[in-house]
């Protein structure tokens, strides 16, 4: 059985590739770290009045990455979460305002 392999002929190319992988990993960690901070903020600042606490407890974030992008997603896990975001022309929205605020923080940390 043949084992797949590859060769890098240029030591500089290998160093650049390793640096790129490390930078990508650091960026993913930064996005996740800020995402957790954003989630805490959203749970604390959600403008609706709790009845059961399920909507607040059901806010969550995920980080996904592909070759071209890293995506932070904040979402509700309760079925009426979308309604909370759009009712009264978004007066009770917490997701977009939080992502807009923390998006700038992600950019600042990655650029520093």
Residue, then its C-alpha position, 0 to 999 in steps of 0.5 A: x500500500x502506498x502512503x501519500x506524501x508531498x515534498x517542499x523543495x523550498x525551505x522559505x516556502x515551507x516557513x511561509x506555509x507554517x506561518x500562514x497555518x499558525x496565523x490562521x489558527x490564531x485568527x480562529x482562536x481570536x474569533x472564538x474568544x471574542x465570540x464568547x465575550x459577545x455571547x456573554x454581552x448579548x445574554x446580559x444586555x438582551x432587551x426583552x423581559x424574561x418569562x422562562x429564561x429560555x431565550x437568554x439561555x438559548x443564545x449561542x455562538x459558533x465559529x466555522x472556517x473554510x479556506x477563504x473565511x472564518x465565520x462567527x455566527x450568533x443564534x437562538x436555540x428557541x423557536x421564537x428567537x427569530x421573533x424576538x429579533x424582528x418584533x417591533x421593528x427590531x427594538x428587542x434585537x440583540x444579535x445584530x447589534x452585538x455582532x456589529x459591536x464585536x465585529x469591530x473588536x475582532x478586526x482590532x485584535x487581528x490587526x494588532 
